[in-house]
Amino acid sequence: MDGRQLGFSCPRLESQPKHGRWYFAVQVDGVDGLRTRVRKGGFASRADAEWALAEFRALPSAQALARTWTVGGFLRAWLAGLEARRSVRPSTLLAYRRVVETHLVPELGQVRLSKPTTDCRSGR
């Protein structure tokens, strides 16, 4: 190869659907105080990716954070908050934890909070 961009004549464009697409990545502060990387992609042009990045940065912080959280992460943070505040009895907390870890996280844990649907499996 001579290092030139092939553009639309690249042979990998047909065999690899994500090849030749534009992405953006940005760091946001999480609720837990840690920085989280948000990466979005599949844009046809650099201008489309820059536009989407500008829209993401314009979101209120709560909406931006919702795009970084999964249902599993939220439920575990909720349980930790209940435990720290001691707002429920230990037996109630144990029952909540059992339901979250046995039923909710295995089925819904990977679904992003920003992508709620009536079909939970479509958010994966």
N, C-alpha and C positions, 0 to 999 in steps of 0.2 A: 504494500500500500504506500501511497505517496503522501498520506496525511490530509488529503483534501476531504471535505465534507461531501458525501454522496447525495444527501438530500433525499428526494423522492425516488431516486434510482437505486437506493440501497436494497440489496436482495433480502435482507433480514426483515424488512417491513411487513412482508406478507406472512412469513412463518412465525414471527414473534409479535403479537398484538401490542405489547407495551413498548416495543423498541421504537425510538424516534419520538417519544412523547415528552412533554415538559412537566416538571414537578416543582413544588416549592416546599421548603422546610422552615419552620420558625419555632423558637423556644418560648414557652409560656410558663408562668408561675402556677404550680398546682396548689390545690387546697392544703396539701400536706407541707407546703413550703418548698418543695423541690421543683426544679425546672423540668419540664416535660417537652419533648420534641413532637411537634405535629407536622406530619408530612402528607401532602395531598398531591395527587397527580392525575395523569391521563389527559393533560391539556394538549390540544393540537398545535398551539403556538406559544412562543415566549410571552407574547402580549396577553394571551388568555390566562397563563399562569400568574403573571404579574397582577392582572385584574382580580383574580381569585384571592391572591395574597392581600391585596388592598382591602377587599371585602372582609376577609378574615380578621385583619387588624382593626377594622372599624367596628367589629362586634363588641357589645358590652362584655366585660370580663367574665361574667357568669355564663354567657353563651359560648364564649371561646373555651372556657374550662369544660363545659359540657361535651365539647367535641374531643376532649382528651380523656375523659372518664369512661370506664365501662360500668355496666350494671354490677359486676362482681366487685370492682373497686369501691363503688359507692356503698354497697351493702356492707362490706367489711369495715369501711370508715364509720358507717352508721352504728354498727355493733360496738366498735371501739369507743365511740362517743357515749353510748349508753353505759358501757362498762366504766368509763372514766367518771361520769357524772353520778353513777350509782342511782340512776333514776328508775330502775326496775329491780325486782327481786332476783337473786342469783339463779333461782330455778327458772324464772321467766327468760333471763338472758341465755341460759343453757338451751332452752327450747328454741328460742329465736336462732341461735347459732346453728343448732342442728338442722333446722329447716333451710337456712341460708346455704350451708355447706353441702347438705345432702340433695336438695332439690333445685334451689334457685341458681346457684353458681354453675353447676354442671350444665344446665339448660340455657341460661341467659347470661352467664358471666362475661362472655366476650362481646356482647352487644354494646355498642356505644350509646351513651345516654342521649346523644344528639340524633340518633336514628331509630326512634321508637316506631314500630309498625304493629299491625294486628297479627302478622305472621312473624313470630319471634325468630324463626330460622332464617328469614331473609336479611336480618341484620348482621349475620356472621360474615 
